[in-house]
Amino acid sequence: MKRTTFYVAALVVLFAGAMTAQAQAQATRTWVSGVGDDANPCSRTAPCKTFAGAISKTAAKGEINCLDPGGFGALTITKSIAISCEAGTAGVLVSGTNGITISAATTDTVYLSGLDFEGIGSSLAGISVTQVGTLRVTNSSIHQFTTGISVTPSGNGAVIELSDVFVSESSGEGIFSKPTSGGSVRMTIDRSRIFHNGGDGVMANGNGGGSVKVSVRDSESSSNGANGFVALSSTSVAQLLLDSCTSFNNSGIGVSASGTLATSRFTRSSITGNTTGVSSDTGGMALSYGTNSVDGNGADGMFSTIPQK
């Protein structure tokens, strides 16, 4: 009898332990809702309220989805994760801080889709990237931050892919990339608008010690308080490639290459209405493939040379 009682007790303990482990296991897909609760398990029938509440219950390489519109708060990402919200406005409204901070491993991939960032004029960056392997952002808008998207990794090989992204009303740069020593960035920007920011629209800055290469296609940088598109560096390689882009009505230069390691190449693009159309200085190179329209600026400027077609 005692032996039977012992076995029964042991089975109860094992079963309870298994149930506890199961309850604590992270799901590969979780859900948030405007009427959710972070005390919930973040399932589809019992969603969480915030991204921060959901990510702690989501396994690495898992996905967070939005059931309905809502304000889902600031978030720090330290692992591979996807946040996909196409069911309505997925708001990230913050004051005095970053919207989403990405500080993950150089092997991690982060995907963000369908987000609306609002900084109400007093916040740092809509998206701040200090480390990641690959970041993909699609169908999202960023308003009223100090910097719309800030990419400053120290790790080598960060890949940033932006498509259908709208960045406006930052007090500084719209999209800013400046890897630090030992870091590098390869960025693509497709079908996006960067407009009415206080500083430059798109800045590729190699003066942090890391190389940065940015390709922009079918996009517009307009009505910014400084320059439209800028490659800046005398320290590490900074390259811009513009294909079928528009730089319009910027208070500074439409397309700029400044510094001995800065190069801006552009094709099938329009540069008009800026204080200066094209500028290269202190050894920078602004290179045209001969398919651009540069006209109607305060001073149109000139290309450095024409590369081979």
VENFEN-V335575 format. One record per pair of residues at least 24 apart in sequence whose C-alpha atoms are under 10 Angstrom apart, sorted by the first residue. I is the first residue (numbers start at 1). GAP is how many residues later the second one is. D is the distance in Angstrom with one decimal. If there is no record, write none. Layout:
i gap d
I GAP D
I GAP D
This chain:
i gap d
24 33 8.2
25 32 7.7
25 33 8.8
25 34 8.3
26 28 9.9
26 29 9.2
26 30 7.8
26 31 4.9
26 32 5.0
26 33 5.0
26 34 8.6
26 36 9.1
27 27 9.7
27 28 9.7
27 29 9.7
27 30 6.3
27 31 5.0
27 32 5.6
27 33 9.1
27 35 7.3
27 36 8.8
27 37 9.8
28 29 8.7
28 30 5.7
28 31 5.3
28 32 7.6
28 33 7.3
28 34 4.3
28 35 6.2
28 36 8.5
28 53 9.5
29 25 9.5
29 26 9.8
29 28 9.0
29 29 6.5
29 30 7.9
29 32 9.4
29 33 5.6
29 34 4.8
29 35 5.8
29 36 7.5
29 52 9.9
29 53 9.3
29 54 9.9
30 24 6.5
30 25 8.1
30 27 7.4
30 28 6.2
30 29 9.2
30 32 8.1
30 33 6.4
30 34 4.9
30 35 6.3
30 36 8.7
30 53 9.6
31 24 9.7
31 26 10.0
31 27 9.5
31 32 8.5
31 33 5.6
31 34 4.9
31 35 5.7
31 36 6.5
31 37 9.7
31 52 9.7
31 53 9.9
31 54 9.8
32 32 7.3
32 33 6.4
32 34 5.0
32 35 6.1
32 36 7.9
32 37 9.3
32 38 8.5
32 39 9.8
32 40 7.8
32 53 9.4
32 58 9.7
33 32 8.9
33 33 6.0
33 34 5.3
33 35 5.6
33 36 7.0
33 37 6.3
33 38 8.6
33 39 8.1
33 57 9.3
34 32 8.6
34 33 8.1
34 34 6.5
34 35 6.0
34 36 4.1
34 37 6.5
34 38 7.5
34 55 10.0
34 56 8.9
34 57 9.8
35 32 9.7
35 33 8.8
35 34 9.3
35 35 7.8
35 36 9.8
36 31 9.5
36 32 10.0
36 34 9.4
36 36 9.9
48 24 9.3
49 24 8.9
50 24 8.3
50 25 8.7
50 42 9.6
51 24 6.4
51 25 9.2
51 26 9.9
51 32 8.6
51 41 9.3
51 49 9.9
52 24 7.6
52 25 9.0
55 24 9.5
55 26 8.3
55 27 9.9
55 28 9.5
58 24 9.9
60 48 9.2
60 49 9.8
61 47 8.5
61 48 7.9
61 49 8.5
61 50 9.9
63 47 9.9
63 48 9.0
63 49 10.0
64 48 9.7
65 25 9.9
65 48 9.8
66 24 7.3
66 48 9.5
71 44 10.0
71 45 9.2
71 46 9.8
72 43 9.7
73 26 7.6
73 27 8.8
73 44 9.5
74 24 7.1
74 25 4.9
74 26 5.7
74 27 8.2
74 43 9.4
74 52 9.5
75 24 6.6
75 25 4.9
75 26 6.4
75 27 8.5
75 52 9.8
76 24 5.8
76 25 4.7
76 26 5.9
76 27 7.2
76 28 9.2
76 51 10.0
76 52 9.4
77 24 6.2
77 25 4.8
77 26 6.0
77 27 6.5
77 33 8.3
77 52 9.6
77 54 9.9
77 55 9.6
78 24 6.3
78 25 5.1
78 26 4.1
78 27 7.2
78 30 8.5
78 32 9.4
78 53 8.9
78 54 8.7
79 24 8.0
79 25 5.2
79 26 6.9
79 27 9.9
79 28 9.2
79 29 6.1
79 30 7.7
79 31 7.7
79 53 8.7
80 24 7.4
80 25 8.4
80 27 8.4
80 28 4.8
80 29 4.8
80 30 5.3
80 31 8.3
80 52 8.8
80 53 9.1
80 54 9.2
80 55 9.5
81 27 8.2
81 28 6.7
81 29 5.1
81 30 6.5
81 31 8.6
81 54 9.9
82 27 8.2
82 28 5.7
82 29 4.5
82 30 6.0
82 31 8.3
82 53 9.8
82 54 9.3
83 27 8.1
83 28 6.1
83 29 5.0
83 30 6.3
83 31 8.4
83 32 8.8
83 54 9.7
84 27 7.6
84 28 6.0
84 29 4.8
84 30 6.3
84 31 8.2
84 53 9.9
84 54 9.4
84 55 9.9
85 27 8.3
85 28 5.9
85 29 4.8
85 30 6.7
85 31 9.9
85 54 9.5
85 55 9.8
86 27 7.4
86 28 5.3
86 29 8.4
86 53 8.8
87 27 8.3
88 26 7.9
88 27 9.1
88 28 9.8
89 25 7.4
89 26 6.9
89 27 6.6
89 28 10.0
89 51 9.8
90 24 6.6
90 25 5.0
90 26 5.8
90 27 8.5
90 50 9.4
91 24 6.2
91 25 4.8
91 26 6.0
91 27 7.5
91 50 9.8
92 24 6.0
92 25 4.7
92 26 6.2
92 27 8.3
92 34 8.6
92 50 9.3
93 24 5.9
93 25 4.7
93 26 6.0
93 27 7.7
93 30 9.5
93 33 9.3
93 50 9.8
94 24 6.6
94 25 5.4
94 26 7.4
94 27 9.7
94 28 8.5
94 29 6.7
94 30 9.2
94 31 9.9
94 32 8.9
94 51 9.4
95 24 5.9
95 25 6.7
95 26 8.0
95 27 5.7
95 28 5.1
95 29 8.3
95 50 9.1
96 24 9.0
96 25 8.7
96 26 5.2
96 27 4.0
96 28 6.3
96 29 9.3
96 49 9.0
96 50 9.6
97 25 8.0
97 26 4.9
97 27 5.2
97 28 7.3
97 29 8.7
97 48 9.1
97 49 9.8
98 25 6.3
98 26 5.1
98 27 4.8
98 28 5.7
98 29 6.6
98 30 6.6
98 47 8.4
98 48 9.5
98 49 9.5
98 50 9.8
98 51 9.9
98 52 9.9
99 24 8.0
99 25 7.9
99 26 6.4
99 27 4.6
99 28 5.9
99 29 7.8
99 43 9.3
99 46 9.0
99 49 9.7
99 50 9.9
100 25 8.0
100 26 6.3
100 27 4.9
100 28 6.3
100 29 8.5
100 49 9.8
101 24 8.5
101 25 8.4
101 26 5.9
101 27 4.8
101 28 6.0
101 29 7.6
101 30 9.4
101 49 9.6
102 25 7.6
102 26 6.1
102 27 4.8
102 28 6.1
102 29 6.4
102 30 6.9
102 33 8.9
102 49 9.5
102 51 9.9
103 25 8.5
103 26 6.4
103 27 5.3
103 28 4.7
103 29 6.4
103 50 8.8
104 25 8.8
104 26 7.9
104 27 5.4
104 28 5.0
104 29 7.7
104 30 9.8
105 25 9.8
105 26 6.3
105 27 5.4
105 28 6.5
105 29 9.7
105 50 8.6
105 53 10.0
106 25 6.5
106 26 4.8
106 27 4.1
106 28 7.9
106 47 9.4
106 48 9.6
106 49 6.5
106 50 7.4
106 51 7.5
106 52 7.0
106 53 9.6
107 24 9.7
107 25 6.9
107 26 4.7
107 27 7.7
107 50 9.5
107 51 9.1
108 24 5.8
108 25 4.9
108 26 6.5
108 27 8.6
108 50 9.8
109 24 5.7
109 25 4.6
109 26 5.9
109 27 8.0
109 49 9.8
109 50 9.3
109 51 10.0
110 24 6.3
110 25 4.8
110 26 6.3
110 27 8.5
110 50 9.7
111 24 5.9
111 25 4.8
111 26 6.0
111 27 8.2
111 50 9.5
112 24 6.2
112 25 4.8
112 26 6.4
112 27 8.6
112 28 8.2
112 50 9.7
113 24 5.8
113 25 4.8
113 26 5.7
113 27 6.2
113 28 9.9
113 50 9.7
113 51 9.8
113 52 9.6
114 24 6.7
114 25 5.0
114 26 5.1
114 27 8.2
114 50 9.9
114 51 9.6
115 24 7.2
115 25 4.8
115 26 6.6
115 27 8.4
115 50 9.7
116 24 5.7
116 25 5.0
116 26 6.2
116 27 8.2
116 50 9.6
117 24 6.1
117 25 4.6
117 26 6.1
117 27 8.6
117 28 8.8
117 31 9.0
117 50 9.4
118 24 6.2
118 25 5.1
118 26 6.2
118 27 7.3
118 30 9.9
119 24 6.2
119 25 4.9
119 26 4.8
119 27 8.2
119 28 9.7
119 29 9.2
119 50 9.7
119 51 8.8
120 24 5.4
120 25 7.0
120 26 9.9
120 49 9.8
120 50 9.9
121 24 5.5
121 25 7.3
121 48 8.2
121 49 7.6
121 50 7.6
122 24 7.2
122 48 9.8
122 49 9.2
123 24 8.5
123 25 9.8
123 47 9.5
123 48 9.8
124 24 8.3
124 25 9.6
124 26 9.3
124 46 9.4
124 47 9.7
124 48 9.8
125 24 6.0
125 25 6.3
125 26 9.8
125 45 8.8
125 47 9.8
125 48 9.8
125 49 9.5
125 50 9.8
126 24 7.9
126 41 9.2
126 44 9.3
126 48 9.8
127 24 8.2
127 48 9.7
128 24 7.9
128 25 9.7
128 48 9.8
129 24 6.6
129 29 9.5
129 31 9.5
129 48 9.3
129 50 9.9
130 24 7.1
130 25 8.6
130 28 9.7
130 49 8.7
130 50 9.6
131 24 6.4
131 25 9.1
131 26 9.8
131 27 7.4
131 48 9.7
131 52 9.2
132 24 9.3
132 25 8.6
132 26 5.9
132 27 7.9
132 28 8.9
133 24 6.8
133 25 4.9
133 26 6.2
133 27 8.5
133 52 9.8
134 24 5.9
134 25 4.6
134 26 5.8
134 27 7.8
134 51 9.9
134 52 9.6
134 53 9.8
135 24 6.3
135 25 4.9
135 26 6.1
135 27 8.2
135 52 9.4
136 24 6.1
136 25 4.7
136 26 5.9
136 27 8.1
136 51 9.9
136 52 9.6
137 24 6.3
137 25 4.9
137 26 6.4
137 27 8.3
137 28 7.4
137 52 9.7
138 24 6.0
138 25 4.9
138 26 5.6
138 27 6.1
138 28 9.6
138 52 9.5
138 53 9.9
138 54 9.5
139 24 6.8
139 25 4.9
139 26 5.6
139 27 8.1
139 52 9.9
139 53 9.2
140 24 6.8
140 25 5.0
140 26 6.5
140 27 8.7
140 52 9.7
141 24 5.7
141 25 4.6
141 26 5.9
141 27 8.1
141 51 9.7
141 52 9.5
141 53 10.0
142 24 6.2
142 25 4.8
142 26 6.4
142 27 8.5
142 28 8.5
142 32 9.0
142 52 9.6
143 24 6.1
143 25 5.1
143 26 5.6
143 27 6.5
143 28 9.9
143 31 9.4
143 53 10.0
143 54 9.3
144 24 6.7
144 25 4.8
144 26 4.7
144 27 7.1
144 28 9.6
144 30 9.8
144 53 8.6
145 24 7.2
145 25 4.7
145 26 6.5
145 27 8.0
145 28 9.3
145 29 8.9
145 52 9.4
146 24 5.1
146 25 4.8
146 26 5.3
146 27 7.4
146 28 8.5
146 51 9.1
146 52 8.8
146 53 9.5
147 24 6.8
147 25 5.4
147 26 5.2
147 27 5.7
147 28 7.0
147 29 7.3
147 50 8.7
147 51 9.4
147 52 8.9
147 53 9.9
148 24 8.1
148 25 6.7
148 26 4.7
148 27 5.8
148 28 7.8
148 46 9.1
148 49 8.7
148 53 9.5
149 24 8.1
149 25 6.4
149 26 4.8
149 27 6.1
149 28 8.2
149 53 9.6
150 24 8.4
150 25 6.3
150 26 5.0
150 27 6.0
150 28 8.1
150 29 9.9
150 53 9.9
151 24 8.1
151 25 6.2
151 26 4.6
151 27 6.3
151 28 6.9
151 29 9.9
151 33 10.0
151 34 8.1
151 36 9.6
151 53 9.8
152 24 8.3
152 25 6.0
152 26 5.0
152 27 4.4
152 28 6.4
152 29 10.0
152 31 8.2
152 32 8.8
152 33 8.5
152 53 9.8
152 56 8.6
152 58 9.2
153 24 8.8
153 25 7.6
153 26 4.9
153 27 6.2
153 28 8.9
153 29 8.7
153 30 5.8
153 31 7.2
153 32 7.7
153 55 9.9
153 57 8.7
154 24 9.5
154 25 6.0
154 26 5.0
154 27 6.2
154 28 5.7
154 29 4.2
154 30 7.4
154 31 9.6
154 54 9.5
154 55 9.2
154 56 7.8
155 24 8.2
155 25 8.2
155 26 8.5
155 27 6.1
155 28 4.4
155 29 6.9
155 30 9.1
155 55 9.2
156 24 9.6
156 25 9.2
156 26 6.1
156 27 4.2
156 28 5.0
156 29 7.5
156 54 8.4
156 55 9.3
157 25 9.5
157 26 6.8
157 27 5.2
157 28 5.9
157 29 7.2
157 53 10.0
157 54 9.5
157 55 9.7
158 25 7.8
158 26 6.1
158 27 4.9
158 28 6.3
158 29 8.3
158 54 9.6
159 25 8.7
159 26 5.9
159 27 5.0
159 28 5.9
159 29 8.3
159 54 9.9
160 25 7.3
160 26 6.2
160 27 4.5
160 28 6.4
160 29 8.4
160 54 9.1
161 25 8.5
161 26 5.8
161 27 4.9
161 28 6.2
161 29 8.2
161 53 9.8
161 54 9.7
162 25 7.7
162 26 6.1
162 27 4.8
162 28 6.2
162 29 8.6
162 30 7.8
162 54 9.4
163 25 8.1
163 26 5.8
163 27 4.6
163 28 5.8
163 29 6.1
163 30 9.7
163 53 9.9
163 54 9.5
163 55 9.9
163 56 9.4
164 25 8.4
164 26 6.5
164 27 5.0
164 28 4.8
164 29 7.8
164 54 9.9
164 55 8.9
165 24 8.3
165 25 8.1
165 26 7.4
165 27 4.8
165 28 6.6
165 29 8.2
165 54 9.6
166 25 9.2
166 26 5.8
166 27 4.9
166 28 6.0
166 29 8.0
166 53 9.9
166 54 9.8
167 25 8.2
167 26 6.4
167 27 4.8
167 28 6.5
167 29 8.5
167 30 8.0
167 34 8.7
167 54 9.5
168 25 8.1
168 26 5.9
168 27 5.0
168 28 5.5
168 29 5.5
168 30 9.1
168 33 9.0
168 53 9.9
168 54 9.8
168 55 9.8
168 56 8.9
169 25 9.0
169 26 7.2
169 27 5.2
169 28 4.5
169 29 6.9
169 30 9.6
169 55 8.7
169 56 9.9
170 24 9.7
170 25 8.9
170 26 7.5
170 27 4.7
170 28 6.0
170 29 7.8
170 30 9.7
170 31 9.4
170 54 9.4
170 55 10.0
171 25 9.1
171 26 5.9
171 27 4.5
171 28 6.6
171 29 9.7
171 53 9.8
171 54 8.9
172 25 6.3
172 26 4.9
172 27 4.3
172 28 7.0
172 29 8.7
172 52 9.4
172 53 8.6
172 54 9.1
173 24 6.4
173 25 6.7
173 26 4.6
173 27 4.8
173 28 5.7
173 29 6.8
173 30 7.2
173 51 8.7
173 52 9.2
173 53 8.8
173 54 9.4
173 55 9.9
174 24 8.2
174 25 7.3
174 26 6.5
174 27 4.8
174 28 6.0
174 29 8.1
174 47 9.1
174 50 8.7
174 54 9.7
175 24 9.8
175 25 8.0
175 26 6.3
175 27 4.8
175 28 6.3
175 29 8.6
175 54 9.8
176 24 8.4
176 25 8.2
176 26 6.1
176 27 4.9
176 28 6.5
176 29 7.7
176 54 9.8
177 25 8.3
177 26 6.2
177 27 5.2
177 28 6.0
177 29 8.3
177 31 9.5
177 33 10.0
177 34 9.7
177 35 7.2
177 36 9.2
177 37 8.9
177 61 9.8
178 25 8.3
178 26 6.6
178 27 4.9
178 28 5.9
178 29 7.2
178 30 5.7
178 31 8.2
178 32 7.2
178 33 8.1
178 34 7.1
178 54 9.7
178 55 9.9
178 60 9.3
179 25 9.4
179 26 7.8
179 27 7.0
179 28 8.3
179 29 5.7
179 30 6.7
179 31 4.8
179 32 6.8
179 33 7.0
179 57 9.7
180 25 9.9
180 26 8.3
180 27 8.2
180 28 4.6
180 29 5.0
180 30 5.1
180 31 8.6
180 56 9.9
181 25 9.5
181 26 9.1
181 27 6.2
181 28 4.1
181 29 4.9
181 30 8.7
181 54 9.9
181 55 9.1
182 26 9.5
182 27 6.9
182 28 5.8
182 29 8.7
183 25 9.0
183 26 7.5
183 27 4.8
183 28 7.1
183 29 8.8
184 24 9.9
184 25 8.7
184 26 5.0
184 27 4.8
184 28 5.7
184 29 8.4
184 52 9.5
184 53 9.5
185 25 7.8
185 26 6.4
185 27 4.7
185 28 6.3
185 29 8.0
185 53 9.7
186 25 8.5
186 26 6.0
186 27 5.0
186 28 5.9
186 29 8.2
186 53 9.7
187 25 7.8
187 26 6.3
187 27 4.7
187 28 6.2
187 29 8.3
187 53 9.6
188 25 8.6
188 26 5.8
188 27 4.8
188 28 5.8
188 29 7.9
188 52 9.9
188 53 9.4
189 25 7.7
189 26 6.2
189 27 4.6
189 28 6.2
189 29 8.4
189 30 7.5
189 53 9.6
190 25 8.4
190 26 6.0
190 27 4.9
190 28 5.9
190 29 6.1
190 30 9.7
190 53 9.7
190 55 9.6
191 25 8.5
191 26 6.5
191 27 4.9
191 28 4.8
191 29 8.1
191 53 9.9
191 54 9.1
192 24 8.8
192 25 8.3
192 26 7.2
192 27 4.8
192 28 6.5
192 29 8.6
192 53 9.7
193 25 9.2
193 26 5.7
193 27 4.9
193 28 6.1
193 29 7.9
193 52 9.9
193 53 9.5
194 25 8.1
194 26 6.2
194 27 4.7
194 28 6.5
194 29 8.7
194 30 8.2
194 34 8.6
194 35 10.0
194 53 9.8
195 25 7.7
195 26 5.6
195 27 4.8
195 28 5.6
195 29 5.7
195 30 9.3
195 33 8.8
195 52 9.8
195 53 9.4
195 54 9.7
195 55 9.0
196 25 8.6
196 26 6.6
196 27 4.9
196 28 4.6
196 29 7.0
196 30 9.8
196 53 9.7
196 54 8.6
197 24 9.4
197 25 8.6
197 26 7.4
197 27 4.8
197 28 6.1
197 29 8.3
197 30 9.8
197 31 9.8
197 53 9.6
198 25 9.0
198 26 5.8
198 27 4.4
198 28 6.7
198 29 9.5
198 53 9.6
199 25 6.2
199 26 5.1
199 27 4.8
199 28 7.0
199 29 8.9
199 51 9.7
199 52 9.3
199 53 9.4
200 24 6.2
200 25 6.8
200 26 4.9
200 27 4.6
200 28 5.7
200 29 7.0
200 30 7.4
200 50 8.6
200 51 9.4
200 52 8.5
200 53 9.2
200 54 9.8
201 24 8.5
201 25 7.7
201 26 6.3
201 27 4.9
201 28 6.0
201 29 8.1
201 46 9.2
201 49 8.7
201 53 9.6
202 25 8.1
202 26 6.4
202 27 4.9
202 28 6.2
202 29 8.6
202 38 9.5
202 53 9.8
203 24 8.7
203 25 8.5
203 26 6.2
203 27 4.9
203 28 6.2
203 29 7.5
203 35 9.5
203 37 9.0
203 53 9.6
204 25 8.3
204 26 6.1
204 27 4.9
204 28 6.2
204 29 8.4
204 33 9.5
204 34 6.0
204 35 7.0
204 36 7.1
204 53 9.7
204 58 8.8
204 59 9.9
204 60 9.8
205 25 8.0
205 26 6.1
205 27 4.9
205 28 5.8
205 29 9.3
205 30 9.3
205 31 8.6
205 32 8.5
205 33 6.0
205 34 8.8
205 53 9.7
205 57 8.5
206 25 8.1
206 26 6.3
206 27 4.7
206 28 7.3
206 29 6.1
206 30 4.9
206 31 5.8
206 32 5.1
206 33 8.7
206 53 9.5
206 55 8.0
206 56 8.0
207 25 7.3
207 26 5.0
207 27 6.3
207 28 5.0
207 29 6.2
207 30 8.6
207 31 8.5
207 52 9.4
207 54 9.4
207 55 9.9
208 25 8.6
208 26 9.8
208 27 7.5
208 28 7.8
209 24 9.2
209 25 9.5
209 26 6.1
209 27 5.7
209 28 8.9
210 25 8.1
210 26 5.7
210 27 7.5
210 28 8.8
211 24 8.6
211 25 5.1
211 26 4.8
211 27 5.9
211 28 8.5
211 50 9.6
212 24 7.9
212 25 6.3
212 26 4.9
212 27 6.4
212 28 8.6
212 50 9.8
213 24 7.7
213 25 5.8
213 26 4.7
213 27 6.1
213 28 8.1
213 49 10.0
213 50 9.6
213 51 10.0
214 24 8.1
214 25 6.2
214 26 4.9
214 27 6.3
214 28 8.6
214 50 9.5
215 24 8.3
215 25 5.9
215 26 4.7
215 27 6.1
215 28 7.9
215 49 9.9
215 50 9.5
215 51 9.7
216 24 7.6
216 25 6.1
216 26 4.9
216 27 6.3
216 28 8.3
216 29 7.3
216 50 9.3
217 24 8.3
217 25 6.0
217 26 4.8
217 27 5.8
217 28 6.0
217 29 9.5
217 49 9.9
217 50 9.8
217 51 9.9
217 52 9.4
218 24 8.5
218 25 6.6
218 26 5.0
218 27 5.1
218 28 8.0
218 50 9.7
218 51 8.9
219 24 8.4
219 25 7.2
219 26 4.9
219 27 6.5
219 28 8.8
219 50 9.6
220 24 9.1
220 25 5.7
220 26 4.7
220 27 6.0
220 28 7.7
220 49 9.7
220 50 9.5
221 24 8.1
221 25 6.3
221 26 5.0
221 27 6.6
221 28 8.8
221 29 8.0
221 33 8.5
221 34 9.9
221 50 9.9
222 24 7.6
222 25 5.6
222 26 4.7
222 27 5.6
222 28 5.6
222 29 9.2
222 32 8.7
222 49 9.9
222 50 9.8
222 51 9.3
222 52 8.9
223 24 8.7
223 25 6.5
223 26 4.8
223 27 4.6
223 28 7.0
223 29 9.6
223 50 9.3
223 51 8.6
224 24 8.8
224 25 7.4
224 26 4.9
224 27 6.3
224 28 8.1
224 29 9.9
224 30 9.8
224 50 9.7
225 24 9.3
225 25 6.3
225 26 5.1
225 27 7.1
226 24 6.3
226 25 5.1
226 26 4.6
226 27 7.1
226 28 9.0
226 48 9.7
226 49 9.5
227 24 6.5
227 25 4.6
227 26 4.6
227 27 5.8
227 28 7.2
227 29 7.5
227 47 8.4
227 48 9.1
227 49 9.1
227 50 9.7
228 24 7.5
228 25 6.3
228 26 4.8
228 27 6.1
228 28 8.0
228 43 9.2
228 46 8.5
228 49 9.5
229 24 7.9
229 25 6.3
229 26 4.9
229 27 6.3
229 28 8.7
229 35 8.6
229 49 9.8
230 24 8.3
230 25 6.0
230 26 4.8
230 27 6.0
230 28 7.8
230 32 8.9
230 33 9.1
230 34 7.6
230 49 9.6
230 50 10.0
231 24 8.4
231 25 6.2
231 26 4.9
231 27 6.3
231 28 8.3
231 30 8.8
231 31 5.3
231 32 6.2
231 33 6.2
231 34 9.8
231 49 9.6
231 53 8.4
231 54 9.3
231 55 9.3
232 24 8.0
232 25 6.0
232 26 4.9
232 27 5.8
232 28 8.7
232 29 7.7
232 30 5.3
232 31 8.1
232 32 9.4
232 48 9.9
232 49 9.9
232 52 8.0
233 24 8.4
233 25 6.5
233 26 4.8
233 27 6.6
233 28 5.3
233 29 5.2
233 30 8.9
233 49 9.7
233 50 9.7
233 51 8.3
234 24 8.1
234 25 4.7
234 26 5.0
234 27 5.1
234 28 7.1
234 48 8.7
234 49 8.6
234 50 8.7
235 24 8.4
235 25 8.2
235 26 6.8
235 27 9.2
236 24 9.2
236 25 6.3
236 26 8.4
237 24 5.1
237 25 6.3
237 26 8.2
238 24 4.8
238 25 6.4
238 26 8.5
238 46 9.8
239 24 4.9
239 25 5.8
239 26 7.9
239 46 9.6
240 24 4.6
240 25 6.0
240 26 8.0
240 46 9.4
241 24 4.8
241 25 5.6
241 26 8.2
241 46 9.5
242 24 4.4
242 25 6.3
242 26 8.3
242 27 7.2
242 46 9.7
243 24 5.1
243 25 5.9
243 26 6.2
243 27 9.8
243 48 9.9
243 49 9.5
244 24 4.8
244 25 4.6
244 26 7.7
244 47 9.6
244 48 8.7
245 24 4.7
245 25 6.4
245 26 8.4
245 47 9.5
246 24 4.8
246 25 6.0
246 26 8.0
246 46 10.0
246 47 9.6
247 24 4.8
247 25 6.5
247 26 8.2
247 27 7.7
247 30 8.5
247 47 9.7
248 24 5.2
248 25 5.3
248 26 5.9
248 27 9.6
248 29 9.0
248 48 9.8
248 49 8.9
249 24 4.4
249 25 4.6
249 26 7.6
249 27 9.7
249 28 9.7
249 47 9.9
249 48 8.4
250 24 4.8
250 25 6.8
250 26 8.6
250 27 9.3
250 47 9.7
251 24 5.6
251 25 8.3
251 47 10.0
252 24 6.2
252 25 8.5
252 26 9.9
252 46 9.8
253 24 5.6
253 25 6.3
253 26 6.8
253 27 9.9
253 44 9.2
253 45 9.7
253 46 9.4
253 47 9.3
253 48 9.3
254 24 5.9
254 25 8.1
254 40 9.3
254 43 8.7
254 46 9.1
254 47 9.9
255 24 6.5
255 25 8.6
255 31 7.8
255 46 9.9
256 24 5.8
256 25 8.3
256 28 8.4
256 29 8.6
256 30 7.0
257 24 6.6
257 25 8.8
257 26 8.4
257 27 4.8
257 28 5.7
257 29 5.8
257 30 9.3
257 47 9.7
258 24 5.9
258 25 6.8
258 26 4.6
258 27 7.6
258 28 9.0
259 24 5.2
259 25 4.7
259 26 8.4
260 24 5.0
260 25 8.0
261 24 8.4
262 24 8.6
263 24 7.5
263 41 9.9
264 24 8.5
264 39 9.8
264 40 9.9
265 24 7.6
265 38 9.7
265 41 9.5
265 42 8.9
266 24 8.7
266 25 8.4
266 26 7.5
267 24 5.4
267 25 5.7
267 26 9.2
268 24 4.8
268 25 7.6
269 24 6.3
269 25 8.4
270 24 6.0
270 25 8.2
271 24 6.7
271 25 8.2
271 26 7.7
271 29 8.5
272 24 5.2
272 25 5.2
272 26 8.8
272 27 9.8
272 28 8.1
273 24 4.5
273 25 7.1
273 26 9.4
273 27 9.3
274 24 6.3
274 25 8.1
274 26 8.4
275 24 6.4
275 25 8.3
275 26 10.0
276 24 5.6
276 25 6.4
276 26 9.8
277 24 5.7
277 25 8.0
277 26 9.9
278 24 5.8
278 25 6.8
278 26 9.5
279 24 7.4
279 25 8.6
280 24 7.0
